[in-house]
Amino acid sequence: MSNLIANTEDLFAIASKVTDPEIPVLTIADLGILREVQQDEDGAVHVVITPTYSGCPAMDVITEDLHRVFQEAGHEQVDIRLVLTPAWSTDWMTESGKAKLEAYGIAPPTGRGHAGRVTLGMSVKCPRCHSLNTRELARFGSTSCKALYTCKDCLEPFDYFKVLS
């Protein structure tokens, strides 16, 4: 049992050191999947995370990394719980995280999540040259959270982090 007692902000900062294994420039806090961090009276740390989608393969690595960072900080007892409801939404991403995505070469999600079917078209800004003259090549990119686009001006392909709600 850990005797180390920390405040919620310090615990959240420890958990926020963990990065997404698929997009290493984003922390799990940037991504919005880090939902809650608390410590009980016995010193055990409880972390709640929500995957970007229910089958996300990165969650095992993220769970291991959370255990590691808390153990390195002196917290021996760590409980990590995956919660599927409410479902993760790109609305939970931080503005800083969206800026990091763009700097990394992935077009960040634009707009807010929606409730229901949307049938209108939209332009996705190229993260390299910032042109709106782009087109979707594939609805699913390197992960199901992303689509593959190409820029008609600079001719570069890029991932677009889709708006999910």
C-alpha positions as CSV (number, residue, x, y, z in Angstrom):
1,M,0.0,0.0,0.0
2,S,1.3,3.4,-0.9
3,N,1.5,6.0,1.9
4,L,2.2,8.8,-0.6
5,I,-0.8,11.2,-0.7
6,A,-1.1,13.7,-3.5
7,N,-3.7,16.3,-4.5
8,T,-5.9,15.8,-7.5
9,E,-4.0,18.3,-9.7
10,D,-0.7,16.6,-9.1
11,L,-2.2,13.2,-9.9
12,F,-3.7,14.5,-13.1
13,A,-0.3,16.0,-14.0
14,I,1.3,12.6,-13.5
15,A,-1.3,10.8,-15.7
16,S,-1.0,13.6,-18.3
17,K,2.6,12.6,-19.0
18,V,1.3,9.5,-20.9
19,T,1.2,10.0,-24.6
20,D,-0.9,8.3,-27.2
21,P,1.2,5.5,-28.7
22,E,-0.4,6.1,-32.2
23,I,0.1,9.9,-32.1
24,P,3.1,10.5,-29.7
25,V,2.8,14.3,-29.8
26,L,-0.5,14.1,-28.0
27,T,-0.9,13.3,-24.3
28,I,-4.0,11.4,-23.1
29,A,-5.1,14.7,-21.6
30,D,-4.7,16.5,-24.9
31,L,-6.8,13.8,-26.6
32,G,-9.5,14.0,-23.9
33,I,-9.5,10.3,-23.0
34,L,-8.1,11.0,-19.5
35,R,-11.4,11.6,-17.6
36,E,-10.7,11.4,-13.9
37,V,-7.8,10.8,-11.4
38,Q,-8.5,10.4,-7.7
39,Q,-6.8,9.0,-4.7
40,D,-8.6,7.2,-1.9
41,E,-7.9,7.4,1.9
42,D,-5.7,4.3,1.6
43,G,-3.5,6.0,-0.9
44,A,-4.6,4.0,-4.0
45,V,-4.8,6.0,-7.2
46,H,-7.9,5.5,-9.4
47,V,-7.8,6.6,-13.0
48,V,-10.7,6.7,-15.4
49,I,-10.0,6.7,-19.2
50,T,-12.4,6.5,-22.2
51,P,-11.1,5.0,-25.5
52,T,-11.6,6.9,-28.7
53,Y,-13.6,3.9,-29.8
54,S,-14.5,0.7,-28.1
55,G,-11.9,-1.5,-29.9
56,C,-9.0,1.0,-29.7
57,P,-5.8,-1.2,-29.6
58,A,-3.8,1.7,-27.9
59,M,-5.7,1.3,-24.6
60,D,-3.5,-1.7,-23.4
61,V,-0.3,0.4,-24.0
62,I,-1.9,3.5,-22.3
63,T,-2.9,1.4,-19.3
64,E,0.6,0.0,-19.0
65,D,2.1,3.5,-19.3
66,L,-0.3,4.9,-16.6
67,H,0.9,2.1,-14.2
68,R,4.5,2.9,-15.0
69,V,4.3,6.7,-14.5
70,F,2.4,6.4,-11.2
71,Q,4.9,3.8,-9.9
72,E,7.8,6.0,-10.9
73,A,6.1,8.8,-8.9
74,G,5.9,6.5,-5.9
75,H,2.3,5.3,-6.1
76,E,2.3,1.6,-5.8
77,Q,-1.5,0.9,-5.9
78,V,-3.1,2.1,-9.2
79,D,-6.5,1.1,-10.5
80,I,-7.3,2.0,-14.1
81,R,-10.8,1.7,-15.3
82,L,-12.0,2.0,-18.9
83,V,-15.4,3.6,-19.3
84,L,-17.3,3.5,-22.6
85,T,-20.2,5.8,-21.6
86,P,-20.4,8.6,-22.4
87,A,-18.7,7.7,-25.6
88,W,-15.6,9.7,-26.4
89,S,-16.0,12.7,-28.7
90,T,-13.5,14.9,-30.5
91,D,-15.2,17.7,-28.6
92,W,-13.1,16.5,-25.6
93,M,-9.8,17.2,-27.3
94,T,-8.0,20.3,-26.0
95,E,-7.2,23.2,-28.3
96,S,-3.6,22.7,-27.5
97,G,-3.9,19.1,-28.7
98,K,-5.5,20.1,-31.9
99,A,-2.6,22.6,-32.5
100,K,-0.1,19.7,-31.8
101,L,-1.9,17.5,-34.4
102,E,-1.7,20.2,-37.0
103,A,2.0,20.8,-36.3
104,Y,2.6,17.0,-36.5
105,G,1.0,17.0,-40.0
106,I,-2.5,15.6,-39.1
107,A,-5.4,17.9,-39.9
108,P,-7.3,18.3,-36.5
109,P,-11.0,17.8,-36.3
110,T,-13.0,20.9,-37.1
111,G,-16.4,21.9,-35.7
112,R,-18.3,20.1,-33.0
113,G,-19.7,16.6,-32.8
114,H,-23.3,16.2,-33.8
115,A,-26.3,14.2,-32.8
116,G,-27.6,12.6,-35.9
117,R,-26.8,12.2,-39.6
118,V,-25.1,15.1,-41.4
119,T,-25.0,14.9,-45.2
120,L,-23.3,18.2,-46.1
121,G,-19.8,18.3,-47.6
122,M,-16.9,20.1,-46.0
123,S,-13.4,21.2,-46.8
124,V,-10.5,19.9,-44.7
125,K,-7.5,22.3,-44.5
126,C,-4.1,20.9,-45.4
127,P,-1.9,21.0,-42.3
128,R,1.2,21.7,-44.5
129,C,0.2,24.6,-46.8
130,H,-3.2,25.4,-45.3
131,S,-5.1,25.1,-48.6
132,L,-8.7,24.1,-48.6
133,N,-8.3,22.6,-52.0
134,T,-8.2,19.0,-50.6
135,R,-10.0,15.8,-51.2
136,E,-10.7,12.6,-49.3
137,L,-8.8,9.5,-50.6
138,A,-10.0,7.0,-48.1
139,R,-12.6,7.3,-45.3
140,F,-10.3,5.3,-43.0
141,G,-6.6,6.1,-42.6
142,S,-3.9,4.6,-40.5
143,T,-6.5,4.2,-37.7
144,S,-10.2,4.3,-37.8
145,C,-10.2,7.7,-36.1
146,K,-8.5,9.2,-39.2
147,A,-9.3,9.6,-42.9
148,L,-6.7,9.9,-45.6
149,Y,-6.7,13.1,-47.6
150,T,-4.6,14.7,-50.3
151,C,-3.9,18.4,-51.0
152,K,-4.5,19.4,-54.6
153,D,-2.2,22.4,-54.2
154,C,0.9,21.1,-52.5
155,L,0.2,17.5,-53.6
156,E,0.9,16.0,-50.2
157,P,-1.2,13.3,-48.6
158,F,-2.2,13.8,-45.0
159,D,-4.3,12.3,-42.2
160,Y,-7.4,14.0,-41.0
161,F,-8.6,13.3,-37.5
162,K,-12.3,12.9,-38.0
163,V,-14.9,14.6,-35.9
164,L,-16.5,12.0,-33.7
165,S,-19.3,12.4,-31.3
